[in-house]
Amino acid sequence: MAIRLLDAGDAGAMLALRESNRDHFRRSEPIRPASWFTLAEQERWLGGVEDVILGAFVDDELAGFARIGQITRGGFQNCYLGYAIGERFGRRGVATALVRAAVDHAFSGLGLHRVQANVRTTNEASKRVLLKTGFRREGLALRYLELDGAWVDHDLFAITAEDRQG
Ligand SMILES: CC(C)(COP(=O)(O)OP(=O)(O)OC[C@H]1O[C@@H](n2cnc3c(N)ncnc32)[C@H](O)[C@@H]1OP(=O)(O)O)[C@@H](O)C(=O)NCCC(=O)NCCS
């Protein structure tokens, strides 16, 4: 497996991943307009400056991605982490490796202090990935995000630079 930063040149691979995983990703995303599933929109997202996106490749194929977003500087130095792995690449450690790499990049590459990741309470696999990579569960947020058309409760997880150094 190889993990690297993605850019607009990876839009075709990202579109293919999203297209073939519409159902698999649906429960962890807001309802997407049809325009989201276009090369232009994926190029705009991957080439933009708001999010830092890493991809995991298995046999040279994009298997999943991690998004470091909502980066806040000043006294917070925080970001939010999201990730998704293609269904046929599941349960072989891709998310675990990707989350580890994304956290390393957030701390060492971007100089952030805290990474937060919030998971719908029923997503046991995702919670397992966070616990395996050193995140702590910090609380419960009711009706936190609108995913697949419903406001769903989320477990709140975080890791800080001190946790990684320790
Ligand atoms: C959740 C997701 C990221 C997991 O990716 P993955 O590459 O399969 O994860 P990994 O293989 O690295 O690790 C999965 C862990 O969860 C465990 N797991 C898988 N399904 C599980 C389940 N239903 N209940 C409990 N644990 C489960 C695995 O056994 C493994 O733990 P282990 O190594 O201790 O055995 C992936 O299924 C996915 O992208 N789902 C759709 C999008 C999504 O939910 N994103 C996260 C939003 S917060």
PDBQT file of the ligand as one rigid body, heavy atoms in Angstrom, charges set to zero:
ROOT
HETATM    1  C1  LIG A 201     -15.257   2.478   8.382  1.00  0.00    +0.000 C 
HETATM    2  C2  LIG A 201     -14.140   2.278   7.362  1.00  0.00    +0.000 C 
HETATM    3  C3  LIG A 201     -13.369   3.574   7.211  1.00  0.00    +0.000 C 
HETATM    4  C4  LIG A 201     -13.209   1.142   7.833  1.00  0.00    +0.000 C 
HETATM    5  O1  LIG A 201     -12.194   1.003   6.858  1.00  0.00    +0.000 OA
HETATM    6  P1  LIG A 201     -11.262  -0.329   6.819  1.00  0.00    +0.000 P 
HETATM    7  O2  LIG A 201     -10.149  -0.062   5.860  1.00  0.00    +0.000 OA
HETATM    8  O3  LIG A 201     -12.126  -1.494   6.574  1.00  0.00    +0.000 OA
HETATM    9  O4  LIG A 201     -10.701  -0.335   8.302  1.00  0.00    +0.000 OA
HETATM   10  P2  LIG A 201      -9.472  -1.221   8.862  1.00  0.00    +0.000 P 
HETATM   11  O5  LIG A 201      -9.355  -2.467   8.063  1.00  0.00    +0.000 OA
HETATM   12  O6  LIG A 201      -8.270  -0.341   8.938  1.00  0.00    +0.000 OA
HETATM   13  O7  LIG A 201      -9.932  -1.523  10.359  1.00  0.00    +0.000 OA
HETATM   14  C5  LIG A 201     -11.267  -1.863  10.615  1.00  0.00    +0.000 C 
HETATM   15  C6  LIG A 201     -11.393  -2.321  12.041  1.00  0.00    +0.000 C 
HETATM   16  O8  LIG A 201     -12.757  -2.325  12.375  1.00  0.00    +0.000 OA
HETATM   17  C7  LIG A 201     -13.132  -3.644  12.659  1.00  0.00    +0.000 C 
HETATM   18  N1  LIG A 201     -14.496  -3.794  12.185  1.00  0.00    +0.000 N 
HETATM   19  C8  LIG A 201     -14.920  -3.902  10.925  1.00  0.00    +0.000 A 
HETATM   20  N2  LIG A 201     -16.253  -4.008  10.917  1.00  0.00    +0.000 NA
HETATM   21  C9  LIG A 201     -16.650  -3.950  12.204  1.00  0.00    +0.000 A 
HETATM   22  C10 LIG A 201     -17.909  -3.982  12.848  1.00  0.00    +0.000 A 
HETATM   23  N3  LIG A 201     -19.040  -4.108  12.157  1.00  0.00    +0.000 N 
HETATM   24  N4  LIG A 201     -17.936  -3.880  14.197  1.00  0.00    +0.000 NA
HETATM   25  C11 LIG A 201     -16.805  -3.742  14.913  1.00  0.00    +0.000 A 
HETATM   26  N5  LIG A 201     -15.572  -3.678  14.350  1.00  0.00    +0.000 NA
HETATM   27  C12 LIG A 201     -15.525  -3.794  13.008  1.00  0.00    +0.000 A 
HETATM   28  C13 LIG A 201     -12.140  -4.525  11.960  1.00  0.00    +0.000 C 
HETATM   29  O9  LIG A 201     -12.109  -5.807  12.519  1.00  0.00    +0.000 OA
HETATM   30  C14 LIG A 201     -10.876  -3.738  12.203  1.00  0.00    +0.000 C 
HETATM   31  O10 LIG A 201     -10.402  -3.862  13.536  1.00  0.00    +0.000 OA
HETATM   32  P3  LIG A 201      -9.236  -4.949  13.936  1.00  0.00    +0.000 P 
HETATM   33  O11 LIG A 201      -8.024  -4.582  13.121  1.00  0.00    +0.000 OA
HETATM   34  O12 LIG A 201      -9.042  -4.714  15.396  1.00  0.00    +0.000 OA
HETATM   35  O13 LIG A 201      -9.765  -6.296  13.588  1.00  0.00    +0.000 OA
HETATM   36  C15 LIG A 201     -14.746   1.865   5.980  1.00  0.00    +0.000 C 
HETATM   37  O14 LIG A 201     -15.602   0.758   6.148  1.00  0.00    +0.000 OA
HETATM   38  C16 LIG A 201     -15.518   2.953   5.281  1.00  0.00    +0.000 C 
HETATM   39  O15 LIG A 201     -14.943   3.769   4.585  1.00  0.00    +0.000 OA
HETATM   40  N6  LIG A 201     -16.861   2.988   5.493  1.00  0.00    +0.000 N 
HETATM   41  C17 LIG A 201     -17.711   3.969   4.798  1.00  0.00    +0.000 C 
HETATM   42  C18 LIG A 201     -17.328   5.411   5.110  1.00  0.00    +0.000 C 
HETATM   43  C19 LIG A 201     -17.166   5.650   6.594  1.00  0.00    +0.000 C 
HETATM   44  O16 LIG A 201     -17.880   5.115   7.431  1.00  0.00    +0.000 OA
HETATM   45  N7  LIG A 201     -16.187   6.508   6.921  1.00  0.00    +0.000 N 
HETATM   46  C20 LIG A 201     -15.890   6.900   8.291  1.00  0.00    +0.000 C 
HETATM   47  C21 LIG A 201     -16.750   8.040   8.684  1.00  0.00    +0.000 C 
HETATM   48  S1  LIG A 201     -16.387   8.559  10.346  1.00  0.00    +0.000 SA
ENDROOT
TORSDOF 0
